[in-house]
Amino acid sequence: MAIPTQLKLSFFLLLSISTVALADEEDCVYSLYIRTGSIIKGGTDSIISLKLQDGQGEFIEINNLETGAGHGWYCNYMEVTVAGVHSPCSQQQFTVEQWLALDTSPYNLTAIRNNCPSEFPVDV
């Protein structure tokens, strides 16, 4: 008994669509917008590093901060937008209002901001 070609094609398409749906189900896209200050010499052309961590300790990290001989820079805020296949877009703003520099107070190239509720403290 031969299986009609149309039935084979339908089964193959159904299997392909199911596989694609399973593969993309948990994928998210993170978009970042970083606002530097309007302070004189507060901008940057450096590549910036980022670590986003949730209350359960899961994180995503990008390490690309250039620590060249140039001056530091002032960060007003950073917005993170997350979009997923089966979830609505969400946006979170992290207010920084700090120099990221080794030659200006607070003499650090990092800024830690915890926007989680108090039951999820961050160990520093």
N, C-alpha and C positions, 0 to 999 in steps of 0.2 A: 504494500500500500504506500503510495507516494504522497508526500505532504506537498500541498500546493505552494508554489513560490510566494504567493501573496501572504499566506499564513506564516511562512518562514520569515518574511520581511517584517510583518507585524510583530512577531515574537521578538525579533532582533531589536526593533525600534523600542519596544516596551522595556526590554532589558537595558538598553543604552540609556534611556531617560531615567530609569530607576537608579542606575549607577551614578549618573551625573548629579542627581538630586541628593544622594547619600554623600557624595564627595564634597559638595558645596554647603551642606547643611550647617556646619559650624564656622565657616569662614567669615571673618569680619574685616572691614577696611577701617583703618585709623587715619584720620586727616588731622594735621596739626597746623595751627596758625599761631605764630609767635610774634608778639608786638614788642619791639624795642622802644626805648624811651626817646622823647624829643629833646633830651638833655644833650648839650654839645658833646660830641664824640661818644654818644651813647649807643650808636648802631654797631653792627658787626657784619662781616662777610664770612665768618667762621662756620664750619659745619658743627651742628649742635648735637649733643647726646641726650638721650631721654630714657627714663625707666618709669613705666606705669605699673603699679602693683595694686591688687585688690585686697580686701580684708582677709581673705584666706591665704594670702601669700603668693598667689599666682602673679606672674609679671611678664612683661614684654620689655626688652631693653635694646637700645640702639647706641653703640659706642663710637662716636665720630667727632668728639669735641677737639678742635684744633687749639692747642695752647701755644701758639706762635709768639713771636716777640712783640706783636701789636698790643695796644691797650685793651682793657676789658670792655665790657658792654653792659648797658642797663636794660633789664627785662621788665617791662610793665606787667604783662600777663601772657598766658598761653591758653589757647582753647583746643580741646581735643574733641573731635566728633567721631563717633563710632557708628558704623552701619553694617548690618548683617542681613543675610538672605531672609530669614524668618523672624526678624526682630525690628522694631522701629528704630529710627535714628535717635541717638542721644548725644547731648553736648554737655561738656563740663568745662568751666573756666577756672583756671588756677591763677590767682593774683600773686605776683612775685614781688614787684616794686623793690628791686634790689640790684646792685651792681654785681656782675659776675666777673671778678677780676682779682688778681693777686696783688695789685698795687693800690687798691682802694678798699675801704671798709665795706663788707666784713671780711675781706682778704680770702675769698673762697671762689672756686669755679663751679660750685654746686649750690642748688637751692632745693630744699625739701619742703613740699607742701602737702599736708594731709587733709583731704576733704572728706574722709570717711567719718561716719558717726563715732562717737567716743568709745563705743564698745569694740572698735577695731583700732587700737593704738598702734603707732609705728615705733619700732625699736630703732633708735639712732645710735 
